[in-house]
Amino acid sequence: MPAYRTRAERFDDLVLDAVERIERRWTRQLSGTEFAVEDVPPSDPAPWERGGVPLGRYFPADAGLQARIVIYRRPVESRAGDPFDMADLVRDVVVEQVAHLLGRSPDDVDPDYRDAH
């Protein structure tokens, strides 16, 4: 019998799967980049964020800190219609944030990207 996984743990697994998929293609460029999951974004939006709650954020390397990409669990969950939508949405958010980090379009980062949100 499989061990019980919380909703947060299942979400973490989706993020890990998406990151592993992208890292296979962009290993060198993503070297040292940290990926994390937080429940909600901080209440202070970034200057470039307008309207709506962000689903993820890219934080550039700064003062000895590694570049970091954070995916926000609760906003993503609230936008996903079902578990399949959630997996696709998580993948797309990871791709969008990696694209921001690399200065590329999401389609360049992952040819299967689809901006459906």
C-alpha positions in Angstrom: 0.0 0.0 0.0 1.5 3.3 -1.0 2.3 5.8 1.7 -0.1 8.7 2.1 1.0 11.9 0.4 -0.3 15.3 1.4 -1.6 17.7 -1.2 1.5 19.8 -0.7 3.8 16.8 -1.1 2.0 15.9 -4.4 2.5 19.5 -5.6 6.2 19.4 -4.7 6.4 16.2 -6.8 4.8 18.0 -9.8 7.3 20.8 -9.5 10.3 18.3 -9.2 9.0 16.5 -12.3 8.8 19.8 -14.3 12.2 21.0 -13.1 13.9 17.6 -14.0 12.3 17.8 -17.5 13.7 21.3 -18.1 17.1 20.6 -16.5 17.7 17.7 -18.9 17.7 20.3 -21.8 19.3 23.2 -19.9 21.7 21.6 -17.5 24.6 23.9 -17.9 22.5 27.1 -17.9 20.5 26.1 -14.8 23.6 25.0 -12.8 23.3 26.4 -9.3 19.8 27.6 -9.7 17.6 26.8 -6.8 13.9 25.8 -7.2 11.5 26.1 -4.3 7.8 25.9 -3.5 6.1 28.4 -1.2 2.4 28.3 -0.3 1.7 32.0 -1.2 3.7 34.9 -2.6 4.7 37.7 -0.2 2.2 40.5 -0.1 4.6 43.0 -1.8 4.4 42.4 -5.6 7.5 42.8 -7.7 7.6 46.0 -9.7 6.9 44.2 -13.0 3.9 42.3 -11.6 0.6 43.9 -12.5 -2.8 42.5 -11.7 -3.5 39.1 -10.2 -1.5 36.9 -7.9 1.7 35.6 -9.3 2.0 31.8 -9.8 5.8 31.9 -9.7 8.8 34.2 -9.5 12.4 34.3 -10.6 14.9 35.9 -8.3 18.2 36.7 -9.9 21.5 35.8 -8.1 22.4 38.6 -5.8 25.1 39.2 -3.1 26.3 35.6 -3.0 22.9 34.1 -3.3 22.1 31.7 -6.1 19.4 32.5 -8.7 16.1 31.1 -7.4 12.8 30.2 -8.9 9.8 29.9 -6.6 6.5 28.3 -7.5 3.5 29.4 -5.4 1.3 26.4 -4.6 -2.0 27.9 -3.5 -2.4 30.3 -6.5 -1.5 27.5 -8.9 -4.0 25.1 -7.2 -6.7 27.7 -7.3 -6.3 28.1 -11.1 -6.1 24.4 -12.0 -9.3 22.6 -12.8 -8.2 19.1 -12.1 -5.0 17.1 -11.4 -4.1 16.9 -15.1 -4.6 20.7 -15.5 -2.4 21.1 -12.4 0.5 19.1 -13.8 0.3 21.1 -17.1 0.0 24.5 -15.2 2.9 23.7 -12.9 5.1 22.7 -16.0 4.1 25.9 -17.8 4.9 28.1 -14.7 8.3 26.5 -14.3 9.0 27.0 -18.0 7.9 30.6 -17.9 10.2 31.3 -14.9 13.2 29.5 -16.5 12.5 31.5 -19.7 12.7 34.7 -17.7 16.0 33.5 -16.1 17.5 32.6 -19.5 16.2 35.6 -21.4 14.4 33.3 -23.9 10.8 32.7 -24.9 9.0 29.9 -23.1 8.7 28.1 -26.5 12.5 28.1 -26.8 12.8 26.6 -23.3 10.2 23.9 -23.9 8.7 23.2 -27.3 5.7 21.7 -25.5 4.9 24.9 -23.7 1.4 26.2 -24.2 0.3 29.5 -22.8 -3.2 28.5 -21.9 -3.7 30.7 -18.9 
